[in-house]
Amino acid sequence: LVAVTVSPRPRDGVDFFPLSVDFEEKLYAVGRIPGSFMRREGQPSLPAVLASRLIDRPMRPLFPSDLRNDVCITCTVMSLDRDCSPEITAMIGASAMVAISDIPWNGPIGACEVGYVDGQIVLNPTNEQKHASQLDLTVAATDKKVIMIEAGAKELPDDIMYDAIVKAHEEIRKQIDFIDQIVSE
């Protein structure tokens, strides 16, 4: 579930863009309900904070440089499929929600994870494929250019890395076409 809100007026005395991205993991998403003394979920975990930054990083530069209104993007994991990255899903959802809102933005963006398993480039690898992969690559892009790459690899040649980024961008263009279709409808 992704929700996006914007304040009606710019915040006074602020010389930066106040964008807040919250990636919220709920225990019920994996079938666990807090009980006994600890009935509430605590502060965000380190992976949740990193997921918030992963979503913020490619989106922030696409907002107008003079925007001073508070923008809050909240991504809540309601249910979890361990073979589908909730971070990538949240980034695509955040992009779609900002695109359909009235917030000025030069998006949409898409995102894709890439692995390299048994000599093959794998888009959005499953958990099993991630453990066997020689590449852990996350790509975010607009329809025209790649805007963020986060990668870790086990000594792969440059041409394989380049091919992985190109394949990810091709897949991301499909996501952007889908978001553009939603906006037009």
For each residue, the residues with C-beta under 8 A, 3 or more apart:
1: 75 76 78 93
2: 73 74 75 76 90 93 94 96 97
3: 73 74 76 97
4: 71 72 73 74 94 97 98 101 103
5: 71 72
6: 69 70 71 72 101 102 103
7: 10 11 69 70 71
8: 69
9: 69
10: 7 14 67 68 69
11: 7 14 18 68 69 70
12:
13:
14: 10 11 18 68
15: 68
16: 68
17: 60 63 65 67 68 71
18: 11 14 68 69 70 71
19: 56 59 60 63 71 72 73
20: 70 71 72 73
21: 52 53 55 56 59 73 75 94
22: 44 52 72 73 74 75
23: 44 48 49 51 52 55 75 77 87 90
24: 44 48 74 75 76 77
25: 29 44 45 47 48 77 86
26: 29 41 76 77 78
27: 30 32 33 34 41
28: 31 32 33
29: 25 26 77 78 79 80
30: 27 80
31: 28
32: 27 28
33: 27 28
34: 27 38 39 40 41
35: 38 39
36: 39
37:
38: 34 35 42
39: 34 35 36
40: 34
41: 26 27 34
42: 38
43:
44: 22 23 24 25 48 49 52
45: 25 48 49
46: 49 50
47: 25 50 51
48: 23 24 25 44 45 51 52
49: 23 44 45 46 52 53
50: 46 47 53 54
51: 23 47 48 54 55 75 86 87 90
52: 21 22 23 44 48 49 55 56 75
53: 21 49 50 56 57
54: 50 51 57 87 91 138 150
55: 21 23 51 52 58 59 73 75 87 90 91 94
56: 19 21 52 53 59 60
57: 53 54 60 140 148
58: 55 61 62 91 109 111 140 141 147 148
59: 19 21 55 56 62 63 73 91 94 95 98 107 109
60: 17 19 56 57 63
61: 58 147
62: 58 59 105 106 107 109 142 147
63: 17 19 59 60 67 71 103 104 105 106
64: 67 104 106
65: 17
66:
67: 10 17 63 64 71 104
68: 10 11 14 15 16 17 18
69: 6 7 8 9 10 11 18 103
70: 6 7 11 18 20
71: 4 5 6 7 17 18 19 20 63 67 98 103
72: 4 5 6 19 20 22
73: 2 3 4 19 20 21 22 55 59 94 97 98
74: 2 3 4 22 24
75: 1 2 21 22 23 24 51 52 55 90 93 94
76: 1 2 3 24 26
77: 23 24 25 26 29 80 86 90
78: 1 26 29
79: 29
80: 29 30 77 86
81: 84
82: 127
83: 126 127
84: 81 88 89 124
85: 88 89 113 124
86: 25 51 77 80 89 90
87: 23 51 54 55 90 91 138
88: 84 85 91 92 111 112 113 124 138
89: 84 85 86 92 93
90: 2 23 51 55 75 77 86 87 93 94
91: 54 55 58 59 87 88 94 95 109 111 140
92: 88 89 95 96 110 111 175 179
93: 1 2 75 89 90 96 97
94: 2 4 21 55 59 73 75 90 91 97 98
95: 59 91 92 98 99 107 108 109 110 111 179
96: 2 92 93 99 100 108 179 182
97: 2 3 4 73 93 94 100 101
98: 4 59 71 73 94 95 101 103 105 107 108
99: 95 96 105 107 108 179 180 182 183
100: 96 97 182 183
101: 4 6 97 98
102: 6
103: 4 6 63 69 71 98
104: 63 64 67
105: 62 63 98 99
106: 62 63 64 142
107: 59 62 95 98 99 142
108: 95 96 98 99 142 176 179 180 183
109: 58 59 62 91 95 140 141 142 147 172 176
110: 92 95 140 141 171 172 173 174 175 176 179
111: 58 88 91 92 95 138 139 140 141 172 175
112: 88 123 124 138 139 168 171 172 175
113: 85 88 123 124 125 136 137 138
114: 121 122 123 124 125 135 137 138 139 164 165 167 168
115: 121 122 125 129 130 133 134 135 136 137
116: 119 120 121 122 133 134 135 153 156 160 164
117: 120 122 125 129 132 133 134
118: 132
119: 116
120: 116 117
121: 114 115 116 160 163 164 167
122: 114 115 116 117 125 129 133
123: 112 113 114 167 168 171
124: 84 85 88 112 113 114 171
125: 113 114 115 117 122 129 130 133
126: 83 129 130
127: 82 83 130 131
128: 131 132
129: 115 117 122 125 126 132 133
130: 115 125 126 127 133 136
131: 127 128
132: 117 118 128 129
133: 115 116 117 122 125 129 130 136
134: 115 116 117 153 154 155 156
135: 114 115 116 151 152 153 154 156 160 161 164
136: 113 115 130 133 151 152 153
137: 113 114 115 149 150 151 152 153 161 164 165 168
138: 54 87 88 111 112 113 114 148 149 150 151
139: 111 112 114 146 148 149 165 168 169 172
140: 57 58 91 109 110 111 146 147 148 172
141: 58 109 110 111 145 146 147 148 168 169 172 173
142: 62 106 107 108 109 145 147 176
143: 172 173 176 177
144:
145: 141 142
146: 139 140 141 149 165 168 169
147: 58 61 62 109 140 141 142
148: 57 58 138 139 140 141
149: 137 138 139 146 165
150: 54 137 138
151: 135 136 137 138 161
152: 135 136 137
153: 116 134 135 136 137 156 161
154: 134 135
155: 134
156: 116 134 135 153 160 161
157: 160 161
158: 161 162
159: 162 163
160: 116 121 135 156 157 163 164
161: 135 137 151 153 156 157 158 164 165
162: 158 159 165 166
163: 121 159 160 166 167
164: 114 116 121 135 137 160 161 167 168
165: 114 137 139 146 149 161 162 168 169
166: 162 163 169 170
167: 114 121 123 163 164 170 171
168: 112 114 123 137 139 141 146 164 165 171 172
169: 139 141 146 165 166 172 173
170: 166 167 173 174
171: 110 112 123 124 167 168 174 175
172: 109 110 111 112 139 140 141 143 168 169 175 176
173: 110 141 143 169 170 176 177
174: 110 170 171 177 178
175: 92 110 111 112 171 172 178 179
176: 108 109 110 142 143 172 173 179 180
177: 143 173 174 180 181
178: 174 175 181 182
179: 92 95 96 99 108 110 175 176 182 183
180: 99 108 176 177 183 184
181: 177 178 184 185
182: 96 99 100 178 179 185
183: 99 100 108 179 180
184: 180 181
185: 181 182
